[in-house]
Amino acid sequence: MLTATHPRAMMATAPDAGQLMAMLLKLVNAQKTIEVGVFTGYSLLLTALSIPKDGKITAIDVNREAYEIGLPIIRNAGVEHKINFIESEAQPILDKLLEHHGNEGSFDFAFVDADKVNYWNYHERLMKLLKVGGIAVYDNTLWGGTAALPEKSTPENMKAGRQLTIEFNKLLAADSRVQISHASLGDGITICRRIY
């Protein structure tokens, strides 16, 4: 309810997409995860509840204030100890993680719901951080449904995001490192399983 009443509530992960993510986390027995873009922490809470007691989440967002809206619920659920929240742009943190070679191939799961212009940059880094068999989930890969519509049917304020989304989707489809599946849940999620 906290997120639903927030002025930017449309930024939150859709409940049906969250349900699927929780199942994916269980299917891969995720212990070490990363989340790029946290907002009020709904998907972060789902992840924390789905991983084991000793599981760890690296959570990166530029806005700690939004994260703190959901923090009381995370605390009430008894899962705050699993979360390492980092207030920062994501790319420098991902690069810093990669400086420590022990992090390469050590993450089981990643969820990305952040600045769409950097999705491919995040993907390139996550392919190094995720283990083979690990999963990356990207949110908003339908961009309000406009990615499946002709450009002329797209409202002007959504055209730039539509183009970024289409380009990202094409890059994922051509990426031989991953097996992909698109789920039309929420605003569309693309699930990528690293195969090498």
NORJOQUI-V169682 format. One record per backbone hydrogen bond with DSSP energy under -1.0 kcal/mol. NH is the residue of the N-H (numbers start at 1). CO is the residue of the C=O. Records with the same first field share a line. If there is no record, write none. Layout:
# NORJOQUI-V169682
NH = CO + CO
This chain:
# NORJOQUI-V169682
5 = 1
6 = 3
9 = 6
11 = 8
12 = 9
18 = 14
19 = 15
20 = 16
21 = 17
22 = 18
23 = 19
24 = 20
25 = 21
26 = 22
27 = 23
28 = 24
29 = 26
30 = 25
33 = 56
34 = 109
35 = 58
36 = 111
37 = 60
41 = 38
45 = 41
46 = 42
47 = 43
48 = 44
49 = 45
50 = 46
51 = 47
55 = 52
56 = 31
57 = 82
58 = 33
59 = 84
60 = 35
61 = 86
67 = 63
68 = 64
69 = 66
74 = 70
75 = 71
76 = 72
77 = 73
78 = 75
79 = 74
82 = 79
83 = 80
84 = 57
86 = 59
88 = 61
94 = 90
95 = 91
96 = 92
97 = 93
98 = 94
99 = 95
103 = 100
104 = 101
105 = 128
106 = 103
107 = 129
108 = 32
109 = 32
110 = 135
111 = 34
112 = 137
113 = 36
118 = 115
119 = 116
122 = 118
123 = 119
124 = 120
125 = 121
126 = 122
127 = 123
128 = 125
129 = 125
130 = 126
131 = 107
133 = 194
134 = 131
135 = 108
136 = 192
137 = 110
138 = 190
139 = 112
141 = 188
142 = 187
146 = 143
147 = 142
148 = 145
149 = 146
153 = 150
154 = 151
158 = 155
159 = 156
162 = 158
163 = 159
164 = 160
165 = 161
166 = 162
167 = 163
168 = 164
169 = 165
170 = 166
171 = 167
172 = 168
173 = 169
174 = 170
175 = 172
178 = 175
179 = 193
181 = 191
183 = 189
185 = 183
188 = 185
189 = 183
190 = 138
191 = 181
192 = 136
193 = 179
194 = 134
195 = 177
196 = 177
